[in-house]
Amino acid sequence: MPRSPVPPLKPHAPPLGALLRQYAAGSALACDPVDQGLLNRGYRLRTTRGRYFLKHHFDPETAAPEAIARQHRATQRLAALGVPVAPPLPAHDGRTVAVVGGHAYALHPWIEGRHRHGAQLTAEQCGRLGALLGVVHASLERVMPVQGCRRTEKGAWAGGGARTDESAPGIGPHTPDGRAASTHHDTAARADSARAQKPHAGHRTTRNSEITSPDADPVDSGADPATTFALIDDLLARVRRHRPADSFDELARHRLLERRALLEQHVGRRPPHGGPVGWVHGDFHPFNLLYRGDAPAAIVDWDRLGVKPRAEEAVRAAAIFFVRPAGTLDLPKVRAYARAYRRTAGATPSELAAAVHRVWWERLNDFWMLRWHYERGDTRADPQFPAASALVVWWTREYDAVCDAFVG
């Protein structure tokens, strides 16, 4: 069965003249596209006033001006707490979203830095990474409150959102070394409480480079095995029909049969509903974190900001940062990362253990890379498939050790 090629994105030249007239950013000297993700386009912009990152928001799910403005408010408030982010620059009218020709744009300061995978981090730096994500969650909880929550255990809230009793002890944001940070609020923070939308079934998340499913629902009761078995059969049929068969087909068939056997063995371990929820980054992985030297310089790409189970984001991020090419996790680094995360986020070991189980089950039932490959003819995720497909097999075998690394 021939694969239909994915049509390339049509070249889009941003309307620099009309855009820059809305900002005090000078005149354009050069504008070069940066590596394009799957959601939006980015440009490295040099003007007579300096260097900037110009973001063109075009993904239908995240490009609504009100959604972009919410992301911007969050990063502005996080920056006020000392969290390393790159808030947008305001235009002359004070707005941070510029709409030109029906397209939405945002101008950010250019952050010089590089991406670093877990293999490039020392144990101490892994701890700093976990602490940073904990800071993000704790800080978002403070500046992006959500109403309608109920307390479930010390330091954890459920029922649609994070805590709103800002005077409660031990819930304020922290710096990456665990020290309490100063806070800042404005009336808009409280307005977000009323406007915040709870996550819903069918909410899609599209990844730039990570191994997490773009279709996984982060708050459902876990994938239905019956649906997964039917999907496996469909994908196996697609593999058989493809001619000429290649090495990817061979690996796909092997992993599909292997996964079916694993799922039959563990079919009774479907998890319950997710744990405590709150505002999360939504896409925390190496390509959305810039380092300057040994220190994080900026967390970028907040398109997937939303209310979701927080501990699950911590587990998913670790499964991306610390996966090895052979499909195993560097558990000593995971342990350093998770300890620091629990300390700064106020997460309990039981919360992390439940998140480990849910993310493991998610991986066991997840075939988004194969669906892209065989249903859509989209091969951009193919290089990730060997490690990602091996990881869930290893994770199942080493389940107790993985869980211990997150809670020990």
N, C-alpha and C positions, 0 to 999 in steps of 0.2 A: 504494500500500500504506500504510494508516494506521500511524502510529507509536504504539506502546504507551507511554503515559506512565510515567515512573519513579515508583513510589509514594514519597511523602515519608517521611522517617524519623519514626517515631512520637515524639511529645514524651515526653521522659523527665525527670522531676524528680529530681535526685539526693537520696538520703536524708540530708539535711544533719545532722539531729540524731544519727543513728546514726554517721555518719562523723566528725563533729567530736568526739564523745565519745572517739574513739580517739586524738585529737591534743591537743596543748596549743596550740590555735589559737583559743580563745575561742568565742563564740556567733555564729551567722550574722546579719548585718544585711542583706545583699543578695547575690543570686546571679544573674548574667546570662550567658546563653550567648554565647560568642564565635563568630567565623566558623567554621563547621563544615567540616572537611575530609572526606575520603572514608573515613578509617580510624576516627577516634575523635571523641568529643565533648569540648568544653572549656568551662569556665565561669570567669568572673571573679567571684571570691568575696571579699566584704568582711565581716570579722568584728570583734568587739570587740578583737581583737589585731592586726589589720592586714589587708593585701590578699594574696590567694593566687590561684594558678591551679589549679583542680580539673580533673583529667583523668579522663574515663570511658573506659576501654579496653574496646571492645566488638567490634572486628574479630576474627573467629575465628582469623585467622592470626597475630595479634600479641598477643592478650589473655590468653594462658596466663600465670598468675601467675609461673611460673619464667622465662618469656621477659621479662616486665616487670622482674622482679628483676635479670636479667642487664643489661638496659638501665640500670637504676638503679645497679648496681655500676660500670658503665663511666663514667657521668657523675660519680659520686662520685670516682672515681680521676682522671678528667680535671680536675675542679675542684681537686684537690690539686696538680696540675701547673700550675695557673694558666690552663687553657683556659676560655674564657668559655662556661659552660654553666649550667643551672639544676637542680641535683640535687634529688631529691624530699626532702621532710621526713620524718623518722622518726616513727612513731606511738609511743604509750607503751610498746609491747612491742618497739620497735626496728625493726619491719618497715616497709617503704616501700610495700607493696601492701596496700590494705584491701579485703576482699571482703565486700560487704553484699548480701544477697538474690541471691546468685549473680553479682553484677556486680563487676568489679575497678576500683578507683579509686586515684589517686595525687594527693597534695597537693604542689604546688611553690610556691616564692616567686613573687610576681608581679614580672615584669621589665618595667619601663617602657621602651618603645622603638618603633621603626617599621621597616618593611621597606624595603629599597632595591634597586632593579634596577640592572643594570650601567650604564645610561644616566645614572644619578644619581651614579656614582662617578668620581672623577678617576683618572688613570693611577696615581698613588701609592696611592690607595685600592684599585685593582684588584690592585696588588702585595700589599697587606696582606691582601686576600681570598684570593689564591692561597697566601700564606704561612700563613694561618689553616687552610686545608684541609690543607696539608702538615703543620702542627702536629698536627692531629687524627689524621691517619694515623700519624705517627711516635709520637704519644703512645699511641694505641690499640695499636700494635705493642708498646709497652713494658708496658702494664698489662693487656692482654688477650692473652697469648701463646697460640699455637696449636702443638701438637706435630705431628710427622710432616712437617716441611718439609725441603727440600734447597736448597742455594745454587745459583743460576743465573747470577748476575753480581754484581758489586760493588753492594751496596745493594739487591739484589732476591732474593726467595726465592719458591719455588713448591712444588707438591706438597701443597697443603692448608692453608698458613698462613704466618704471618709468622715472623720469626726468634725463637728462644727463647734464644739465647746472649746474655744481657743485658749481658755484659761486652764484647761486640764494639764496636770503635770506631765513632764516627760514627752511632750509631743512636738516641741518646737524643732525647727531645722537645725542641723549641725554642720560644722565645717568638716572637710574630709578627714581630719584627724580626730573627730569625735567631739570637739568642743562645741558648745552652744553658740549659735550665730544670732546676730541681731535680726529683728524682723521689721517689716514695713507693710502697711495695708493702706488701701484706699477704698472708696465706696464702690468702685467697679468690682473689687474682689467679691463683695457680698452680692452684687448683681449676678455674677457668674453662678452663684449658688442656685438661684432661681432658674437660670437658663440652661444649666447643665443637663445633658441628655444621658440617660442610662444606656448602657450597651444593649444591643438587641441581637436576636438570632439573625444570621445571614450577613452580619457586618463583615465586609471583606477587608483584609489587610494585605497589601502588596509589598513585597520586600525588594530591596535593592540588591542585596548580596548575601542574605542570611539563609539559614537552613530551616527556618520556621515556615510552616504552611501559610500561604497567603489567604487560605479559605477557612482556617480554623476559627471556630467561635470560642472566644476565651472565657465565656461565662455559662456555657450550657452544661449538661450533666455528663459530658463525655461522649465520644463518637459511638454510634450504634454498631455493634459488630456485624449484624445482619447486613447493614448497608455496605460495610467494608468488604465482606465476603463477595457481595455482588459486584463491587467495583474491581476487586482482584480478578474475578472471572472475566470481566469486560476487558481489563487491561491485558490479561494473558491472551485473549482472542486477538487483540490489536497487535500484540507482539508477534503472534504466529502469522498474521496476515502480511506483515511487513516484508517486502522483498526489494533488494537482496538483504538478507539478515546480516547484521554487523555485530561488533563487540558490545555495543550498548544494548542491543536486543538480548544478547546472551546474558549479560549481567542483570538486566531488568527481569528476565524470566526467572533467573536463579533467586533474586531477592523477593519476587512476588510469591513464589512457591514457599520460600523460607518464611516469609511473613505470615502466610496463611497458616502454616503449621504452628507458628508462635501464637497467633491469635486464637487458634483452636485450643491450645494449651492453657491460655490465660483469659479465656472469654468471660469468666466469672469475676474478673477484677475491674470491671467498669467503675469509675469513681463516682462519688456523689457530686452535687453541685459545687461550684467553686467557693473559695474562701473569701476573706475580707477584701473588699474592693476599695479603690481610690483612684485618683488621677495618676496616670503613668505616662511615660514618654511614648510607649507603644511600639518602638522600633529600635531598641538599644542594642547596637552591635558595633563591631570595629569600624565600619565605614561611616558611622554616624558620630564618631568621637575623634577629635583631633588632639594630638599631643604636640607640645612644644618642649623639646628635651624629654625629661622623664615625667613631666607633669601634664595632666589633661588641660588643654587650652580652651576647648569649647565642645559642648554637646550640640549637635546640629540636627536638622531634619525632624521637626516636631509635627509633621503632618498627621501622625497617628496618635497624637495626644487624645486620651480618652479615659473613661472610668472603667477599670478592669481589675481583676485580681492582681494585687501588687506582687505577691511572692512569686507568682507564675512568671512575671516579667523577669524577676531575678534569676529564676531557673533557666528560662529560655536564653537569656543573655549569656549565662555561663556555658550553656551547651553550644553556643556559637563561638565565644571567645576562646574556650579551652578544649575544643575538639581537635584531635590530632588527625593527620592524613589517613591513618589506618582505621579511623572511626572509633577511637577511644577517647576518654576524657582524662585530662591531667588532674587527677583527684587531689594531690597536695595543693595545687593552685586553686582548685575549686574550694577547698576547705578554707584557705586564707581569705578568699573573696567572700564566701558565705558568712564567715564569722564577722567580718567587718560590716557586711550588709545588715545582718541581724542587729548589730549594735546601733547603727545609725538610723535604721528604719524602725526600730522598736518591734521587729518581727520575732515571733516565738519559734522555737525549734519545731513545734507541732505544725505551725503554719507552713514552714518550709517543707516539712515531710509530706504534707498533703499536696503542696504544689509540685514536688518531685513526682509524686504518683500521677497527678493529672497531666503533667507535661510528658511523662513517659507514655501514658495511654494515648495521648495526642499523637506522639511520634509513631506508636505502634499501628495506628489506624490511618496514617497520613501518607498520601501518594501524590502530592501536588506536583512534584518534579516530573513524575511519569505522566501525569495528566497533561501537563504543559507540552511534553515531548510528543505524546501520541495523539492527543485530542486536538491540540492547537498547532502542532508543528513548531513550537517555540522551544529552541534548544539552548536558551541562555542559561538555564539552571543545570544543564548537563554536567559541567565540571564539578558541581557540588554533590552530585548523586552518589558517587562511590563512598565518600566519607559519611554522608548523611544516612545512607541506607545501612551502612555497617554499624553506625552508632547505636541504632535502636536494638540491634541484635546483641551487641556487647552490653548495652545498658540493661537489657532483660536478664542477661546472664549474671551481671554484677550489680543487680538492683540494690542489694543491701549495702554494698560498699559505696555506691553513688549516694544513697540516702544518708549514710553516715557522714559523708563528706560535707553535705549541706547542713546537717544538724549538729555535728560533733564539735 
